[in-house]
Structure formats: C-alpha cells, structure tokens
Amino acid sequence: MPRDFEITDAQHGAAFGVRIVTPADEVAIAGIHPDGSLEIHLTEPLAEGRANAQLVAVLAEALEVPPARVAIVAGDGLNKIVSVEGVSATWIDGWLAGWR
C-alpha cells in the first residue's frame, strides 16, 4: 500500500521522503513518485550502503548544500526519509515544486 510522504520541519532542518530505483542505467532525479516522495534513480546497488552514499551525494549536489548537511534518517530498502540541515520545510517544498 503506498504511503503518503509529507515534508516536515526537523530540529535543525527539513525532512522529506525519497524513493530510490536501483540499479538504474544512469543517475537521475525522476520527479515526484505517486506516493509524494521524490523518486531518484541510482546506479549503485543497495549492498554495503553504496546506494545510500550515492543518494546523499546526488541530493547534496542537487540542493547545492554540502554532503554533511544531508542525512538519511529513516528507511530501509528503497524508501527513505532524508533530512537536510539548515533549510526549512517551505524551502524544500519550493525546491520540490520544480520536480512536480
């Protein structure tokens, strides 16, 4: 059953849902998944945290923040909750609007 993701204010930033697709032929932000999360295609496998590391790097570059400000705070497998330090839920919502 799909789960609706909402952007939330966190103690030091904002958190939002991400759905990864891996392995993919190329790294790409594919847009908003039907459950409201951001869909991102990754070339690295889930094994040994390689997809997680690539996800953090991709989001940091796309959001134009240092990788240290991006953290996966929950989730296993393909569904993640990502926190971005130093930004508001409103800021993230505005950034996500470009992918809708």
FENNOR-V708600 format. One record per backbone hydrogen bond with DSSP energy under -0.5 kcal/mol. NH is the residue of the N-H (numbers start at 0). CO is the residue of the C=O. Records with the same first field share a line. If there is no record, write none. Layout:
# FENNOR-V708600
NH=CO + CO
This chain:
# FENNOR-V708600
4=34
7=14
9=12
13=83
14=7
15=81
17=79
18=37
19=17 + 77
20=39
23=41
27=40
29=27 + 38
30=38
31=98
32=30 + 36
35=32
37=16
38=30 + 36
39=18 + 37
40=27
41=20
48=45
49=46
50=44
52=48
53=49
54=50
55=51
56=52
57=53
58=54
59=55
60=56
61=57
62=58
63=59
64=59
68=65
69=66
70=82
72=70 + 80
73=80
75=78
78=75
79=17 + 77
80=73
81=15
82=70
83=13
84=68 + 82
85=11
86=83
91=87
92=88
93=89
94=90
95=91
96=92
97=93 + 94
98=95
99=96
